[in-house]
Amino acid sequence: MVESPENLVLTYLRRIDEKVDRLAEDMREVKSRLGILESQYASLSNRLDRIDERVGRMENRLGLIDVS
């Protein structure tokens, strides 16, 4: 026997709702992981800036660059 149209619509709406809930959870996970990556990038960028400064000072002490 065929379900009534109302029940069929409710069935599809429940399925859609479940899929939206899964997508929302996936997005929360993606945002969390992206936040971690941003933090790691900022840390790495800081470290590279400090290394660049140190190399610049070494080049200056060794006379490898012109001071204008």
Secondary structure as UniProt FT lines:
FT   HELIX           5..62
//
